[in-house]
Amino acid sequence: MSRRAAVFGAAGQLGIELVRELKQRGYEVAAWSRAQVDISDRFAVENALAECDVQVVFNGAAYNQVDVAEKEPQAAFVGNALAVRNLALACRQMDAQLVHFSTDYVFDGTLGRAYVEEDATHPLGAYAVSKLAGEHYAQAYLDRPLIVRTSGVFGPGGLATARGNFVELMLRLAQSGNPIRVVEDHVASPTYAPLLASRTIDLLERGQTGIFHIGGGTPTSWFHFAKLIFETARVTPALQATDEREYRTAAKRPKYSALSNAKMERTGVEPMPSLRDAVGMYFQRRGK
Ligand SMILES: NC(=O)c1ccc[n+]([C@@H]2O[C@H](COP(=O)([O-])OP(=O)(O)OC[C@H]3O[C@@H](n4cnc5c(N)ncnc54)[C@H](OP(=O)(O)O)[C@@H]3O)[C@@H](O)[C@H]2O)c1
């Protein structure tokens, strides 16, 4: 029997990789970008899914503007929470499994070690609250959603979008010739989108449900991530470390939001490679 999957938010960094990986594994895939289906429109979601009898629905869509969300919390809530409710209701109606993605920002970053799935959540801003609400909506309407929390996503898809990703931002800044200041006192688990997609599908195919963390293999500060990017790209801009006191942002962010992948690894899914290897893979794909 053929396996059929749907992907919303298919033009995003993760969405692109989900579609690619699913097709590579022989799934029949129906996929929509935001221009094709806005998931905050419940009827658009239902109509799209009515056209294809899928067993699993992936939500690659998200409102990701962490700082802008402080000015427009409603927009963040619609895109990250109420829209997930739309997907959950449609999945319940069709008896399809929902695979949804969330963020390390559901945590406040005060624990000082990599977060495991059972740790208490405490979001620090509008984006983070909206993403946590999205998790709750998925769990409220469905018995067996798979929810994957991830961190600092970078993938080749970021080359084609206006928002891009951290790697592309650093490379652009390097070209400008000005000194680059990046925070050293915030640590996350930057995650390579193609591996996030494949590990998620590995979990799905193992019948896993509930919440899982899939972060990159190396917790790192944004400053050290930038350093690694420049080393890999063989460019030498003037990179300086700064901190959150000097570099103010509209949204408060967790200081140490690295994610532990131990639960994923216990299921037998392959561990994530080091960040150095993942950045190497990114540049290999970027060069093509
Ligand atoms: N990027 C990160 O650093 C990061 C960190 C932690 C967690 N995550 C989570 O990881 C997942 C994947 O993120 P990503 O990096 O792939 O994000 P991305 O590259 O920004 O892609 C998100 C996609 O969703 C689309 N979208 C936004 N609102 C939509 C709506 N209402 N209906 C349909 N599509 C909509 C966007 O379209 P437009 O571009 O047209 O708006 C974009 O194509 C998300 O759940 C995100 O919250 C990401």
The ligand as an SDF file (V2000), in Angstrom:
LIG
                    3D

 48 52  0  0  0  0  0  0  0  0999 V2000
   14.0900   28.8000   12.1460 N   0  0  0  0  0  0  0  0  0  0  0  0
   14.4800   28.5790   13.4010 C   0  0  0  0  0  0  0  0  0  0  0  0
   15.5400   29.0450   13.8160 O   0  0  0  0  0  0  0  0  0  0  0  0
   13.6520   27.7280   14.3210 C   0  0  0  0  0  0  0  0  0  0  0  0
   14.0590   27.5550   15.6700 C   0  0  0  0  0  0  0  0  0  0  0  0
   13.2820   26.7390   16.5190 C   0  0  0  0  0  0  0  0  0  0  0  0
   12.1440   26.1280   16.0260 C   0  0  0  0  0  0  0  0  0  0  0  0
   11.7840   26.3190   14.7240 N   0  0  0  0  0  0  0  0  0  0  0  0
   10.5660   25.6820   14.2480 C   0  0  0  0  0  0  0  0  0  0  0  0
   10.9220   24.8060   13.1940 O   0  0  0  0  0  0  0  0  0  0  0  0
    9.8730   24.7550   12.2380 C   0  0  0  0  0  0  0  0  0  0  0  0
   10.4220   25.0280   10.8420 C   0  0  0  0  0  0  0  0  0  0  0  0
   10.9670   26.3260   10.7870 O   0  0  0  0  0  0  0  0  0  0  0  0
   11.7260   26.8440    9.4820 P   0  0  0  0  0  0  0  0  0  0  0  0
   13.0970   27.2410    9.8990 O   0  0  0  0  0  0  0  0  0  0  0  0
   11.5690   25.8810    8.3580 O   0  0  0  0  0  0  0  0  0  0  0  0
   10.8950   28.1720    9.1890 O   0  0  0  0  0  0  0  0  0  0  0  0
   10.7980   29.0110    7.8450 P   0  0  0  0  0  0  0  0  0  0  0  0
   11.9600   28.7370    6.9670 O   0  0  0  0  0  0  0  0  0  0  0  0
   10.4930   30.4160    8.2760 O   0  0  0  0  0  0  0  0  0  0  0  0
    9.5090   28.3930    7.1480 O   0  0  0  0  0  0  0  0  0  0  0  0
    8.2200   28.5670    7.6330 C   0  0  0  0  0  0  0  0  0  0  0  0
    7.2960   28.5380    6.4520 C   0  0  0  0  0  0  0  0  0  0  0  0
    5.9610   28.6410    6.9520 O   0  0  0  0  0  0  0  0  0  0  0  0
    5.2750   29.5200    6.1150 C   0  0  0  0  0  0  0  0  0  0  0  0
    4.1140   30.0600    6.8270 N   0  0  0  0  0  0  0  0  0  0  0  0
    4.0750   31.0180    7.7790 C   0  0  0  0  0  0  0  0  0  0  0  0
    2.8200   31.2210    8.1780 N   0  0  0  0  0  0  0  0  0  0  0  0
    2.0400   30.3760    7.4460 C   0  0  0  0  0  0  0  0  0  0  0  0
    0.6500   30.1210    7.3850 C   0  0  0  0  0  0  0  0  0  0  0  0
   -0.2050   30.7920    8.1680 N   0  0  0  0  0  0  0  0  0  0  0  0
    0.1970   29.1920    6.5250 N   0  0  0  0  0  0  0  0  0  0  0  0
    1.0560   28.5050    5.7360 C   0  0  0  0  0  0  0  0  0  0  0  0
    2.3740   28.6920    5.7410 N   0  0  0  0  0  0  0  0  0  0  0  0
    2.8560   29.6250    6.5920 C   0  0  0  0  0  0  0  0  0  0  0  0
    6.2860   30.5850    5.7690 C   0  0  0  0  0  0  0  0  0  0  0  0
    5.8710   31.3120    4.6460 O   0  0  0  0  0  0  0  0  0  0  0  0
    6.3480   32.8520    4.4800 P   0  0  0  0  0  0  0  0  0  0  0  0
    7.8470   32.8130    4.3590 O   0  0  0  0  0  0  0  0  0  0  0  0
    5.6440   33.2880    3.2380 O   0  0  0  0  0  0  0  0  0  0  0  0
    5.8810   33.5630    5.7120 O   0  0  0  0  0  0  0  0  0  0  0  0
    7.5130   29.7110    5.4970 C   0  0  0  0  0  0  0  0  0  0  0  0
    7.5240   29.2390    4.1670 O   0  0  0  0  0  0  0  0  0  0  0  0
    8.8250   25.7590   12.7340 C   0  0  0  0  0  0  0  0  0  0  0  0
    7.8310   25.1020   13.4760 O   0  0  0  0  0  0  0  0  0  0  0  0
    9.6110   26.6760   13.6330 C   0  0  0  0  0  0  0  0  0  0  0  0
    8.8030   27.3180   14.6090 O   0  0  0  0  0  0  0  0  0  0  0  0
   12.5220   27.0890   13.8600 C   0  0  0  0  0  0  0  0  0  0  0  0
  1  2  1  0
  2  3  2  0
  2  4  1  0
  4  5  1  0
  4 48  2  0
  5  6  2  0
  6  7  1  0
  7  8  2  0
  8  9  1  0
  8 48  1  0
  9 10  1  0
  9 46  1  0
 10 11  1  0
 11 12  1  0
 11 44  1  0
 12 13  1  0
 13 14  1  0
 14 15  2  0
 14 16  1  0
 14 17  1  0
 17 18  1  0
 18 19  2  0
 18 20  1  0
 18 21  1  0
 21 22  1  0
 22 23  1  0
 23 24  1  0
 23 42  1  0
 24 25  1  0
 25 26  1  0
 25 36  1  0
 26 27  1  0
 26 35  1  0
 27 28  2  0
 28 29  1  0
 29 30  1  0
 29 35  2  0
 30 31  1  0
 30 32  2  0
 32 33  1  0
 33 34  2  0
 34 35  1  0
 36 37  1  0
 36 42  1  0
 37 38  1  0
 38 39  2  0
 38 40  1  0
 38 41  1  0
 42 43  1  0
 44 45  1  0
 44 46  1  0
 46 47  1  0
M  CHG  2   8   1  16  -1
M  END
$$$$
